[in-house]
């Protein structure tokens, strides 16, 4: 049993699971300098791309230009190595929801933003907010269509997934949920419950990444079936995460990305140590994740990696 599974199940992992995410733009900006750092941390960066073939390493949505997804959303990107955003919303008019067809592909792909953000991508933010404010019938119809499509995709992915199935959908903004927790529970919670039941019925664990201030619905996510949640440090606040999560649901803490570019190395060490001290339990329930953007100075990257190496063995 891996330390991650032990952390999820509170089965006394030998160490805190740690991981890093390197945005493609980092390799593009720093090149060989970052490769040399990565070689010093094979435990954190086990795979180093060939810089001569870097285009093959970069996912399609991280290239400049635009593309249209299976739902008809147009994605655009102005900066190589950074993620695209949706600039073309295929259902700007509410009445067109009734004519919207569920895509036919069944490839098991569950991209980031597969449920709530997909609704926003299809309708556009302002129109989506009006839908939730007015609680129109068309909104419920479109939510059902998205869920139906996602259930097809989950059915396709389950036979080839491991013990943990990973999902990502940013439910919050910097100061809370755009639609508020009451309407989230009324309209989105049943969607996630239906989809995640398929995973639980298959005997697998659910890991859910979700950005923004979402601590007030983390207990609801657990009720939906989530076994480990990946919340942001800054948006939620360490005190809130400790109160809502510790001993109740496993957390893969998304360390403070907004701090990384501006902190000193010692401040980074203090940040990671304080997070571990607050959330650690010998039984488990804690993992640490650091996402590295191209704006993080290389000395801070080293400080992040060193702190992860050190505090993964924290005991008290």
N, C-alpha and C positions, 0 to 999 in steps of 0.2 A: 504494500500500500504506500503510495507516494505521500510526501509531507503535505502536498496540497489537499489530497483527499482526507488526510488525518486532520488538517486544519478545518476543513469544511464540516467534518463529522465530530469534531471535538474529541479526537482520539490520540492526543498527546504527540504531536509531531516532534521530531528531533530538533528541528529548527524552524524558524518562521520562513515560509516560502517567500522569495523575493523575485522580481522580474523587472525588466526595463523594456520600454518601447522606443525605438529610434525612428523618428520621422525620416522619410527618404531625403528630405531637404538637407538633413544633417550631413549625409554622405556627399551630397552635391556641393555643399559649402566648404566643408573641411577636408574632404578627400583623404589623402594619405595620412594626414595628421590624426584624423579620427580612427583610421584603420590601425595605426600604431597603438592608440589607447585601447581599442577593442581587443587587440591581441593580448593585452595584459589582464583582461577580464573574460576569459572564455566561459566561466561559470555564469556570467550575466549576458554575454553576447556570443552564443555558440556558433552563429553563422555570420560570416563577413562577406559582403557582396564583392564580386570582381568589379573594380572601378572601370575597367575597360568595357564591361558589359552592363553598366549601371542601368541603362534603359530597360533591360530585361527584368531587373530587380524591382523597378518601380511599378506599383499597381496602376492599372489603366486610369483610374479616377484621379491619380496624382500627377498625371501629365497635363501640360497646358492644352487648351483647346476646349472642345465641348463634345458631349455625346448624349444620346437619348436612351433611357433605361426601358425596361419591359413595360412599365406603366405609362410611358410617354413623357416622363419628367425630363427636362433638359438640364444637364449639369454643365457648369462652366468653370474654367480654371485659368487664372492669370499668372500663377507662379508654380513653376516646375518643382515637384517634390512635396507640394502641399495638397490637401484634399480639396476636391471640387465642391461647389455648392449648387443648389438648384436655383436656376434663374428663369426657367420656363415651367409654369404650373399648368398641367393639361386640363384641369377641371375648374376654370375660374368662375363658371356660372353654376349655381346650385342645381338648376334643372337638369344639367348635363350628367349629374350623378346617376340618374336613373338609366342612362344609356351607357354608362361605363362598364366595360367588360373586364372580367378577371383575366390576367395574362395566362397563357397556356403553358408556359415553361414549368417544368417540375425538376429542376436541377439541384434542389437541396440548398440553394443559396439563400442565406439569411443575413443580408447586409446590415451594417449599422443604420439604425433608424427604420426598422422594419415594421413598426406599428404606429405609434403616435407621430413620430416625425414623418412617416410616409403620408399620413393624413395631411399634415402641413405642407408637404412637398406637392401633393396632388392639388390642393385647394389654394395654396398661398396663405401666409400667416394671417392677414387681416380677415380674409373670407372664412378661414377656419375658426378664428376667434368669434366671429359673428355666429357661425354654426353652433358653437358650444354655448354662447350666450343665449341664443334663441331656442336651443334644444330642438332644432327642426328634425322632421322625420327623415329627410335626406341624409343628415349626418349619420343617423343610425344605420341606414342602408349602406353607406360607404364604409363605415366601420366594419360591418358584417362582411362586406366583400374583401376587405383587407385581411380580416381574420381567416376567411375561407381560403384565400391564396396562401397565407402563412401556414395554415394547417397542412396544405398540400406539400409545402416545402419542408416542414418539420417531418412529415411522414417519409419524405425522400431522404432526409439527412440522418435519421435515427439509425438505420442499419449500418452506416459507415462511420458513425461518431464513436468517440471513446466513452469513458465513464462520465465525463462532464460535457454538457452541451452549452455552448457560449452564445449569449445574446447581447445586443447593444441597442439601446434606444434612449436618447437624452430626454428625460421627462421634465427636468427643471430648468429654470433660468437662474440668474445670479441671486435673486431675492425670493425665489419660490416658484411654484408651478403657475404657468401662465393661465391655466383654466381653473386653478385652485384645487385643493384636495377633495372637496365635496363632489364636484363634477367629475374629477378623475376617478373617484371611487364608483360613481354611478355609471360612467360610460366606458372607461378604459380598464378598470379592474376586471370586469367580466371577460374582456377580450384576452387579457394576459392569463387569467385563470383557465380559460378554455384551451389556449395554446399550450400552456405549461403542463396541463394535466396529461397531455400526450407523452411528454418527456418523463414525467413521474411514473406513469403507467408502464413505461419501458424500463423502469428501474435505474434511471440515470439522474445525475445531479445537474442542477441548473445554476449557471454562473451568469449574472447580469451586470453589464456595465451601464451606468446611467449618469450623465453629467448634470450639473446644476444643483440647486438646493432642493433635495428630495427627502430629507430625513423624516419629515412628517408622514410619508407614505411607505417608509421602509417596512414597518410591521405589515402593511397591506401586501407588499411584494412577497414577504415571507408566506403570507396566507395564500398567495397565488402559486407558490411552489418554489420560489427562489431559495437556493441553499447558500449562495455566496453573492454578496452585492459589492460592486466596485464604485463607491461614491467618491466625489472630490473632497479633498481636505478643506479647502478655503470656502467653497460655496456653502458647505454644511456646518462647519465649525467642529472642532474636536470635542468640545463638551457635549454637543448634540449627538454626535456619533457614538460617544461613550455611553451616553444615557440610553439611546435607542437600540444600539446594536450589541454592546458587550455582553456576552453570555447568552444572547438571544438569536443572533444570526451572524454567520461568518462574514468578515469584511476583508476585501482586498483593497486596502486603502490607496487611493490615487493621491500620491504626495503632491505638495503644493507647487504645481507648474508655474504659477504666477510669481512665486518667490524665487525660483531657480535662476532666472536671468540676472537678478539684482542683489542677491545675498552674497555674503562672504562665505568661503568654505566652512568656517566655524559656525556660522549661522545655519548653514545647511545641516551640519552634524547635529546641532541643537534641535532643529526642526524634526528630524527623523527620530532622534532619541526621545523627544517629548511625546511624539505620536505612539511610539512603541510602549513607553512607560504607561501611557493612558489606556491602551487597548489590549495589552498583552495579558494572556491567561495561559498557564502551563497546559491546560487542556487543549488549547488551540483557538480557532475562531479568528485568526489574524494572518493576513498576508500583506505584502508591501509591493507597490508598483510605482515606478518612476517613468514618466514619459519625457523624452528629451527632444526639444525643439532646436532649430538652428540658431536661435537667439541666446542659448545658454553658453556662457564662456567655457572654454575647454577645462580650465582649472576647476570650475564648478561641476562639470561632468565628472571629473575624477573624484571630487569630494562626495558626490552622490553615490558613485559606485563604491567608494571606500566605506561610506556609512552603511550602505546596504549589506556589504560583506560583514561588517562588524556587528550590526544590531540584529542580524538574522539569528545570532546565537545568544540573544538576550535571555536572561533568566532572572527570576526574582522569587 
